[in-house]
Amino acid sequence: MISPNTPTTTNKLKISHFRELYKSLKTPFPPINWLILGMLIGLENRWINLKTQQTVDMAIDDYHAKMDELSEPVYKAVIEETEDGGYTIGYFPEDKDETIS
């Protein structure tokens, strides 16, 4: 008897397509079933890792593309001493070549 906390072999597979594939490949010989299940678990883990890596890479590329479109030029900050001994920090453009990219 299987206890309620014991996962069945199909619960070890996380994706329904792999569960269906296991059910279609199942044989009447338990040792062969364990080999098939082990192979499918390994393939499924590799597939999940590749799919998540691809999704994250695409999201990062999209983010960089959007940031490149939105990026505004960065200007040099100019620090000047005022007449009363204080300092003024700001941007005072004289030429268009003062941008830092």
Stockholm file with secondary structure:
# STOCKHOLM 1.0

chainA/1-101         MISPNTPTTTNKLKISHFRELYKSLKTPFPPINWLILGMLIGLENRWINLKTQQTVDMAIDDYHAKMDELSEPVYKAVIEETEDGGYTIGYFPEDKDETIS
#=GR chainA/1-101 SS CCCTTSCCGGGGCCSHHHHHHHHHHCCSCHHHHHHHHHHHHHHHHHHHHHHHHHHHHHHHHHHHHHHHHHCCCEECCEEEECTTSCEEEECCCSSGGGEEC
#=GC SS_cons         CCCTTSCCGGGGCCSHHHHHHHHHHCCSCHHHHHHHHHHHHHHHHHHHHHHHHHHHHHHHHHHHHHHHHHCCCEECCEEEECTTSCEEEECCCSSGGGEEC
//
